[in-house]
């Protein structure tokens, strides 16, 4: 039986490119090692990803009765969410567009054999 535990967070106010850098660090890592990597990496995306990892581990333990010590990150992905479009005033009456991007992050944990 190949059970998985999933956690998802939507509308995180950080650009998907920045989240992708952090997800590449923890992909295919054991859950406890991934938590340590996230704790000691100085990136803004580490905070929501660490919170998501903690939630996925809790889902695995409580909902799927999986062994927490054998969990590893099987899949992790980020998709772009809606973009807030803002205007920045510039010289001579012009306006520059500022895109405030958001992300949808998904984390899937599996149990190692």
C-alpha positions as CSV (number, residue, x, y, z in Angstrom):
1,X,0.0,0.0,0.0
2,X,1.6,3.3,-1.2
3,X,-0.1,5.9,1.0
4,X,0.7,9.6,0.7
5,X,0.1,12.6,2.8
6,X,-0.6,15.9,1.1
7,X,-0.7,19.5,2.3
8,X,-1.5,22.6,0.2
9,X,-1.3,26.3,0.8
10,X,-2.9,28.8,-1.5
11,X,-2.5,32.6,-2.1
12,X,0.9,32.9,-0.4
13,X,2.1,36.5,-1.1
14,X,5.5,35.5,-2.5
15,X,6.6,35.1,-6.1
16,X,6.6,31.5,-7.4
17,X,10.2,31.8,-8.6
18,X,11.4,32.5,-5.1
19,X,9.5,29.6,-3.7
20,X,10.8,27.3,-6.4
21,X,14.4,27.9,-5.2
22,X,13.5,26.7,-1.7
23,X,11.5,23.7,-3.0
24,X,14.5,22.6,-5.0
25,X,16.6,22.4,-1.8
26,X,14.2,20.0,0.0
27,X,12.9,17.8,-2.9
28,X,13.5,14.0,-2.2
29,X,14.8,14.8,1.3
30,X,13.7,13.1,4.6
31,X,11.1,15.2,6.4
32,X,13.3,15.9,9.4
33,X,16.3,16.9,7.3
34,X,14.1,19.1,5.1
35,X,12.8,20.9,8.3
36,X,16.4,21.5,9.3
37,X,17.3,22.9,5.9
38,X,14.3,25.2,6.0
39,X,15.2,26.4,9.5
40,X,18.8,27.4,8.5
41,X,18.2,28.8,5.0
42,X,17.9,32.6,4.9
43,X,15.1,32.9,2.3
44,X,11.7,34.6,2.7
45,X,9.9,31.5,1.2
46,X,11.3,29.2,4.0
47,X,8.7,30.3,6.5
48,X,5.5,29.3,4.6
49,X,7.2,26.2,3.3
50,X,8.3,25.1,6.8
51,X,4.8,25.7,8.1
52,X,3.4,23.6,5.1
53,X,5.9,20.8,5.8
54,X,4.8,20.7,9.5
55,X,1.2,20.5,8.4
56,X,1.9,17.7,5.9
57,X,3.8,15.7,8.6
58,X,0.8,16.2,11.0
59,X,-1.6,15.0,8.2
60,X,0.6,11.9,7.7
61,X,0.6,11.1,11.4
62,X,-3.0,11.8,12.3
63,X,-5.0,11.1,9.2
64,X,-3.0,8.3,7.5
65,X,-1.3,6.6,10.5
66,X,2.2,6.9,8.9
67,X,5.5,6.6,10.7
68,X,6.9,10.1,11.0
69,X,10.5,9.0,11.1
70,X,10.3,7.3,7.7
71,X,8.6,10.2,5.8
72,X,10.3,11.9,2.8
73,X,9.2,14.6,0.4
74,X,8.0,12.8,-2.7
75,X,6.7,15.8,-4.6
76,X,6.7,19.5,-4.1
77,X,5.5,22.1,-6.6
78,X,4.5,25.7,-6.8
79,X,2.0,27.2,-9.2
80,X,1.4,30.9,-9.8
81,X,-1.7,32.3,-8.1
82,X,-3.4,35.6,-9.0
83,X,-1.3,38.7,-9.5
84,X,-2.1,42.0,-7.9
85,X,-1.4,44.8,-10.3
86,X,-0.3,48.1,-8.8
87,X,0.8,51.4,-10.3
88,X,4.0,53.2,-9.5
89,X,4.0,56.9,-10.4
90,X,7.1,57.9,-12.5
91,X,8.5,61.1,-14.0
92,X,6.5,63.3,-16.5
93,X,3.1,61.8,-15.6
94,X,4.0,58.2,-16.6
95,X,3.0,55.2,-14.6
96,X,4.9,51.9,-14.2
97,X,3.2,48.6,-13.5
98,X,4.2,46.6,-10.4
99,X,3.1,43.0,-10.3
100,X,2.7,41.6,-6.8
101,X,2.7,37.8,-7.4
102,X,1.2,35.1,-5.3
103,X,1.8,31.3,-5.2
104,X,0.0,28.0,-4.6
105,X,2.3,25.5,-2.9
106,X,1.7,21.7,-2.8
107,X,3.7,19.2,-0.7
108,X,3.4,15.4,-0.9
109,X,5.0,13.1,1.7
110,X,5.5,9.3,1.3
111,X,6.8,6.7,3.6
112,X,10.2,5.2,2.8
113,X,10.4,1.4,2.5
